Amino acid sequence: MVPPVFIGGVPSGMELAVMAFLLILIAAVAYGTVWVVRAVSDRGGSDLEARVEHLEGEVAALREDRRNREEP
Protein backbone atom coordinates (compact mmCIF):
# COMPACT_ATOMS: atom_id res chain seq x y z
CA MET A 1 0.00 0.00 0.00
CA VAL A 2 1.11 3.50 -0.79
CA PRO A 3 0.78 5.95 2.11
CA PRO A 4 -0.81 9.36 1.54
CA VAL A 5 1.56 11.91 0.06
CA PHE A 6 0.85 14.62 2.60
CA ILE A 7 0.63 13.34 6.15
CA GLY A 8 -0.06 16.25 8.45
CA GLY A 9 1.18 18.67 5.82
CA VAL A 10 -0.38 21.02 3.32
CA PRO A 11 -1.47 19.51 0.00
CA SER A 12 0.18 20.91 -3.07
CA GLY A 13 0.78 20.15 -6.71
CA MET A 14 -0.84 16.95 -7.83
CA GLU A 15 -3.06 16.71 -4.73
CA LEU A 16 -4.61 20.10 -5.47
CA ALA A 17 -5.03 19.17 -9.12
CA VAL A 18 -6.86 15.97 -8.19
CA MET A 19 -9.09 17.86 -5.75
CA ALA A 20 -9.91 20.46 -8.42
CA PHE A 21 -10.63 17.71 -10.94
CA LEU A 22 -12.98 15.95 -8.54
CA LEU A 23 -14.84 19.18 -7.79
CA ILE A 24 -15.23 19.88 -11.52
CA LEU A 25 -16.39 16.31 -12.09
CA ILE A 26 -18.98 16.53 -9.32
CA ALA A 27 -20.22 19.88 -10.67
CA ALA A 28 -20.49 18.44 -14.19
CA VAL A 29 -22.51 15.45 -12.98
CA ALA A 30 -24.83 17.73 -10.98
CA TYR A 31 -25.29 20.04 -13.99
CA GLY A 32 -26.02 17.07 -16.25
CA THR A 33 -28.55 15.67 -13.81
CA VAL A 34 -30.36 19.01 -13.55
CA TRP A 35 -30.33 19.36 -17.35
CA VAL A 36 -31.84 15.89 -17.85
CA VAL A 37 -34.53 16.48 -15.22
CA ARG A 38 -35.49 19.80 -16.83
CA ALA A 39 -35.53 18.26 -20.30
CA VAL A 40 -37.81 15.46 -19.15
CA SER A 41 -40.15 17.81 -17.28
CA ASP A 42 -40.42 20.19 -20.27
CA ARG A 43 -41.94 17.42 -22.39
CA GLY A 44 -45.20 17.90 -20.52
CA GLY A 45 -45.75 21.36 -22.03
CA SER A 46 -48.97 20.43 -23.82
CA ASP A 47 -50.12 18.64 -20.69
CA LEU A 48 -49.53 21.86 -18.78
CA GLU A 49 -51.80 23.77 -21.15
CA ALA A 50 -54.52 21.17 -20.68
CA ARG A 51 -54.18 21.43 -16.91
CA VAL A 52 -54.45 25.22 -17.07
CA GLU A 53 -57.62 24.98 -19.16
CA HIS A 54 -59.05 22.45 -16.72
CA LEU A 55 -58.28 24.69 -13.74
CA GLU A 56 -59.78 27.71 -15.49
CA GLY A 57 -62.95 25.68 -16.01
CA GLU A 58 -63.02 24.73 -12.33
CA VAL A 59 -62.56 28.36 -11.30
CA ALA A 60 -65.44 29.42 -13.55
CA ALA A 61 -67.64 26.68 -12.07
CA LEU A 62 -66.75 27.74 -8.52
CA ARG A 63 -67.51 31.38 -9.32
CA GLU A 64 -70.88 30.39 -10.76
CA ASP A 65 -71.60 28.28 -7.68
CA ARG A 66 -70.69 31.21 -5.43
CA ARG A 67 -72.96 33.55 -7.38
CA ASN A 68 -75.82 31.07 -7.01
CA ARG A 69 -75.26 30.86 -3.25
CA GLU A 70 -75.14 34.65 -2.84
CA GLU A 71 -78.45 35.16 -4.65
CA PRO A 72 -81.32 34.66 -2.19
C-alpha positions, 0 to 999 in steps of 0.5 A, a space after each residue: 500500500 502507498 501511504 498518503 503523500 501529505 501526512 499532516 502537511 499542506 497539500 500541493 501540486 498533484 493533490 490540489 489538481 486531483 481535488 480540483 478535478 474531482 470538484 469539476 467532475 462533481 459539478 459536471 454530474 450535478 449540472 447534467 442531472 439538472 439538465 436531464 430532469 429539466 428536459 424530461 419535465 419540459 416534455 409535458 408542455 402540452 399537458 400543462 396547457 390542458 391542466 391550465 384549461 381544466 383549472 380555469 374551467 373549475 374556477 369558472 364553475 366555482 364562481 358560478 356556484 358562489 354567485 348562485 349561493 349569494 343570490 337569495 
